[in-house]
């Protein structure tokens, strides 16, 4: 994944406002055609693209405002420790609906990354979505760090955890322990099954047998608000993901072996509305 991030940087250098707006419009219409009423999209802001993607997204948000509520979240794909990156992050922050975090990009300074994003969010009165534990690695424990940092900053109920894939690589006792922290932090967990099932499988490491997706049944047992997302629509990372929400739900069912129909409906509908601030 990190290699793809670096390769993607070269692709982004060729972005134009027109091309961005055209592709974003296609995705917005895809959501509208599925009867989606509100969605949140993560938009890159970094040294490579500056404000180009944010500005295009704001235009598309306004273009479709009568059909769908598009919430814009900043995506800090090049990290948040570099002075140049921070310049763009801070410029975009007042313009977006939600601030994004990607602490693994600044490893081993994940906590400093989160402190920076959370402090800015508190100053601006915004919520935060954090892409976390994406490596399907039993040595990765960033969901635990995220929950503890939320509590430290008093940001309970204002932060969503996206992916939490590596959590499934741990023993059940640890998953339960972290789930209790997630509950205390009042975080929702947003899962994107198709993107995560494509994740690396580090065969040189030992872990409980699992699929590379958050441990959804265990999280639900602990009362966590789990909801469904779509990551990587026709892009460099997952070129065949088409943005179909129902397909994502089927992948969740099959990868987690979870068949509680009423709860699945909630995951695909009202749980997501809660995570996006529609209580």
Secondary structure as the mmCIF struct_conf table of DSSP 4:
data_model
#
loop_
_struct_conf.conf_type_id
_struct_conf.id
_struct_conf.beg_label_comp_id
_struct_conf.beg_label_asym_id
_struct_conf.beg_label_seq_id
_struct_conf.end_label_comp_id
_struct_conf.end_label_asym_id
_struct_conf.end_label_seq_id
HELX_RH_AL_P HELX_RH_AL_P1 UNK A 2 UNK A 12
TURN_TY1_P TURN_TY1_P1 UNK A 13 UNK A 14
HELX_RH_AL_P HELX_RH_AL_P2 UNK A 17 UNK A 33
TURN_TY1_P TURN_TY1_P2 UNK A 34 UNK A 35
STRN STRN1 UNK A 38 UNK A 44
STRN STRN2 UNK A 46 UNK A 46
TURN_TY1_P TURN_TY1_P3 UNK A 47 UNK A 49
STRN STRN3 UNK A 50 UNK A 50
TURN_TY1_P TURN_TY1_P4 UNK A 51 UNK A 51
HELX_RH_AL_P HELX_RH_AL_P3 UNK A 52 UNK A 63
TURN_TY1_P TURN_TY1_P5 UNK A 64 UNK A 67
STRN STRN4 UNK A 69 UNK A 75
TURN_TY1_P TURN_TY1_P6 UNK A 77 UNK A 78
BEND BEND1 UNK A 80 UNK A 82
HELX_RH_AL_P HELX_RH_AL_P4 UNK A 83 UNK A 93
TURN_TY1_P TURN_TY1_P7 UNK A 94 UNK A 95
BEND BEND2 UNK A 96 UNK A 97
STRN STRN5 UNK A 98 UNK A 101
HELX_RH_3T_P HELX_RH_3T_P1 UNK A 103 UNK A 106
TURN_TY1_P TURN_TY1_P8 UNK A 107 UNK A 108
HELX_RH_AL_P HELX_RH_AL_P5 UNK A 110 UNK A 124
TURN_TY1_P TURN_TY1_P9 UNK A 125 UNK A 125
STRN STRN6 UNK A 127 UNK A 132
BEND BEND3 UNK A 135 UNK A 135
TURN_TY1_P TURN_TY1_P10 UNK A 138 UNK A 139
HELX_RH_AL_P HELX_RH_AL_P6 UNK A 142 UNK A 152
TURN_TY1_P TURN_TY1_P11 UNK A 153 UNK A 154
TURN_TY1_P TURN_TY1_P12 UNK A 156 UNK A 157
BEND BEND4 UNK A 158 UNK A 158
STRN STRN7 UNK A 159 UNK A 163
HELX_RH_3T_P HELX_RH_3T_P2 UNK A 165 UNK A 169
BEND BEND5 UNK A 170 UNK A 170
HELX_RH_AL_P HELX_RH_AL_P7 UNK A 172 UNK A 185
TURN_TY1_P TURN_TY1_P13 UNK A 186 UNK A 186
STRN STRN8 UNK A 188 UNK A 191
HELX_RH_AL_P HELX_RH_AL_P8 UNK A 193 UNK A 197
TURN_TY1_P TURN_TY1_P14 UNK A 198 UNK A 198
BEND BEND6 UNK A 199 UNK A 199
TURN_TY1_P TURN_TY1_P15 UNK A 203 UNK A 204
BEND BEND7 UNK A 205 UNK A 205
BEND BEND8 UNK A 209 UNK A 209
BEND BEND9 UNK A 212 UNK A 213
HELX_RH_AL_P HELX_RH_AL_P9 UNK A 216 UNK A 221
TURN_TY1_P TURN_TY1_P16 UNK A 222 UNK A 223
STRN STRN9 UNK A 225 UNK A 228
BEND BEND10 UNK A 233 UNK A 237
TURN_TY1_P TURN_TY1_P17 UNK A 239 UNK A 240
HELX_RH_AL_P HELX_RH_AL_P10 UNK A 245 UNK A 256
TURN_TY1_P TURN_TY1_P18 UNK A 257 UNK A 257
HELX_RH_AL_P HELX_RH_AL_P11 UNK A 261 UNK A 268
TURN_TY1_P TURN_TY1_P19 UNK A 269 UNK A 269
HELX_RH_AL_P HELX_RH_AL_P12 UNK A 270 UNK A 275
TURN_TY1_P TURN_TY1_P20 UNK A 276 UNK A 277
#
